[in-house]
Each structure stands twice: as C-alpha cells, then as structure tokens.
C-alpha cells in the first residue's frame, strides 16, 4: 500500500474525515447526518450508472435498493 494515497477501504472504514478536522461532515449540516448521506449517495450513484447504461447494480443499503427499484419501475412502466 502506498501511504501517500487514500484508499477506498480506508475511507470506508474511517467514514471520511475525523471529527474535529476542518470540513468534517458534522460541520456541514446541509449534507445531513451519516445515516442520511449513505443511502442518498448510493441512490445518486446508482441512478447515474443507470443513465450511463449500466446493466447491473449492487446496492448495500436497503433504503437505497428499495428507492432505486421503485425508480426503475417508474421509468419502465408504460403510462406512468
């Protein structure tokens, strides 16, 4: 591992910046809590991938999976 680069595994475990650091999520209330940000980011990513032509999505958060499934049905239902 290169110590000079951030790795996705490290960011996932740490959850981003530590509390008290400038720009930590707790100092940006407009972004919502961590419990809100997780599903929203997963939904936004999934919808972007669908628009780009993805055939397969892997979603981990139940709320994100349910929301994306509902949106796919809305987009593919005739007469909706």
C-alpha positions in Angstrom: 0.0 0.0 0.0 1.2 3.4 -0.9 0.9 5.6 2.2 0.7 8.8 0.0 -2.7 7.8 -1.5 -6.1 7.5 0.1 -7.6 4.1 -0.4 -11.3 3.3 -0.7 -11.0 0.6 2.0 -9.5 3.1 4.4 -12.2 5.8 3.6 -14.9 3.2 4.1 -13.6 2.1 7.5 -12.9 5.6 8.7 -16.0 7.1 7.3 -14.2 10.1 5.9 -12.6 12.8 7.9 -12.2 12.5 11.7 -14.4 14.6 13.9 -12.9 18.0 14.7 -11.0 18.2 11.4 -11.8 21.3 9.3 -14.5 20.3 6.9 -15.6 17.3 8.8 -19.2 16.3 7.9 -20.5 17.4 11.3 -19.5 20.9 10.4 -21.6 20.8 7.2 -25.2 20.3 8.4 -26.5 20.8 4.8 -25.1 17.4 3.9 -27.3 15.7 6.6 -26.2 13.0 9.0 -24.2 10.0 8.1 -27.3 7.9 8.2 -28.9 10.1 5.6 -25.8 10.6 3.4 -25.1 6.9 2.9 -28.3 5.9 1.1 -28.5 9.2 -0.8 -25.0 8.8 -2.2 -25.8 5.2 -3.1 -29.0 6.3 -4.8 -27.3 9.1 -6.7 -24.5 6.8 -7.9 -27.0 4.1 -9.0 -29.1 6.5 -10.9 -26.1 7.9 -12.7 -24.9 4.5 -13.6 -28.3 3.5 -14.9 -28.4 6.7 -17.1 -24.9 5.7 -18.4 -26.2 2.3 -19.4 -25.4 0.0 -16.5 -26.9 -3.4 -16.7 -26.2 -4.5 -13.2 -26.2 -2.6 -9.9 -25.1 -3.8 -6.5 -26.7 -1.8 -3.6 -25.9 -2.4 0.0 -28.3 -0.1 1.8 -32.0 -1.4 2.0 -33.4 2.1 1.6 -31.3 2.7 -1.5 -32.2 -0.6 -3.1 -35.9 0.0 -2.5 -35.7 3.5 -3.9 -33.8 2.6 -7.0 -36.1 -0.4 -7.6 -39.1 1.9 -7.4 -37.5 4.5 -9.8 -36.7 1.7 -12.3 -40.3 0.6 -12.2 -41.5 4.3 -12.7 -39.2 4.7 -15.7 -40.2 1.4 -17.3 -43.9 1.4 -16.7 -46.0 2.4 -19.7 -48.5 5.1 -19.0 -47.0 6.1 -15.7 
